[in-house]
């Protein structure tokens, strides 16, 4: 059966993360049979990491504050998590399913495909987003 996305529900979760006044910094999108649905959201990034277990595949949309001494700004990332114990068939489907998710999650600075929990560390993501962000004025303060 072809994978579908609950676009309305997923868009609502996506917009919560994008809203500067919501306090929500992440939303996850999981599989419910052949449907991708919101899997949760929250203000503590460690809650998102707890969902990324060895036996699941999911998508995450995460807000991370980056910047330098001159300016701070919110950057967004799309994370595709594939646990170590996910079957080969499910692994193969994830790239086509991600295309469906990107119909809802359209604005992000960097995308990550992750199966190693160390790559979910917030500092690692922040550094990668900072590199992708262009000018870095921190060097002027040293």
N, C-alpha and C positions, 0 to 999 in steps of 0.2 A: 504494500500500500504506500502511496506517495505521501511524503511528509508535507504537512500544512502548518501554518503559523496562525495563532490567534492574534491577528494584527491589532485589533482594538485594545485588547488587554496588554499586549506587549508594548504598544505605543504609549499607553498610560504610564507603565513602569519606566520606560525610556525618558518620558517627559519629567517624571519626578526627579531623576538623576540630573537632568539638564537644568532644572529650576534652581536658581541661586538661593531662593528662600526656603527650600524644602528641608534642608539638612540631610537629605538622602544622598549617599555617595556611591552606592552601587545597586545594581539590579541584576538578577540572574534569570536565565531563560532555559528551561529544562524540557525534556521530552515527557509527554504523557501519552503513551502509545505512539501513534504517528503524528501527534500534534505537538508543536512547540508552544509552551505557555510560560507565563511568568513563574519563576521559582522562588521568588522572594526579593526583598530589598531592605536596605538598612543604612545606618549612619556609621557603623563600625566595620571597617574593611575586613577585620579578622573573621567576622561572621560569613562573609563571602568565601574566604579561603576554606572554612570548615565544610562548605558544600562540595568542594573539589576533592572528592575521594577517588580511590583507585578503580571503582566500578561504575563511574558515571561519565557522561559527556554532557557538557552544558556550555552555554554562552554567557559571558558577563559583560556588562557595560559599567565602567568604573570612572568616577570623577577623581582626579588627583590634582592637588594644588602644586603648581610648579612656579618657577620664576627665579629671579635673582634679586640683588639688592635694590634694583631700580623698579621692579614691578613683580607682582604676584598675580597669577591667573589660573583659572581652572582649565585643565586639559582632560580630554576624555579618551578612553581606550576601549577597544573591543577585544575581549579575551575569549579564545576558544579553548576549553579545557577538555582533554581526552585522557581519562584515567588509564593506568597501566593494564588493568584487567578488562578493558573494553574490547569486544570481539572485533575481528578483522572486518566483517561486513559493516558493523556500525562505524568503524573508523573510516571506511571508504565513503560512506554516505555523508560524513560530516561536512565535506567541502561543498557539496551541492546544497545541503541544508543551510549552510552559512549564507549562501546567496539569498535564500528566502528571508533569513534574519536581517540581512543588510537592506532589505526593502523597508524595514522599520527603523533600524539603527543606522542612520545615514551619516551622521557627523561625529567623527572621531579623529584624533591626531595620529594614532598608531594602533596597529593591530598585532596581537600576539597569538600564536598557537602554542599551547603549553601542555606538557604531560609530566613535567618535573616540578614538584612543589616549590623548589628553591626559586624558580622563575616567577613565582607568584608573590615574592617578597615585595612589599610596597616600595622600599628604597630602590630596588632594582628597576621597577616600573617607572618610578619618578625620574631616575637617571636616564633611562631610555627616552622618555618623553621630553626631557630637557634637551637631549641631543637632537631630537627631531624638531625642536622648537625654534632653532635659528640662533639669533644673537644672544650672547651670554655676557652680561656686564659684571659678573662676580669677579673676574680677573682684575678689574680696575680697583677693587677695594683691598687687594692684597699688598 
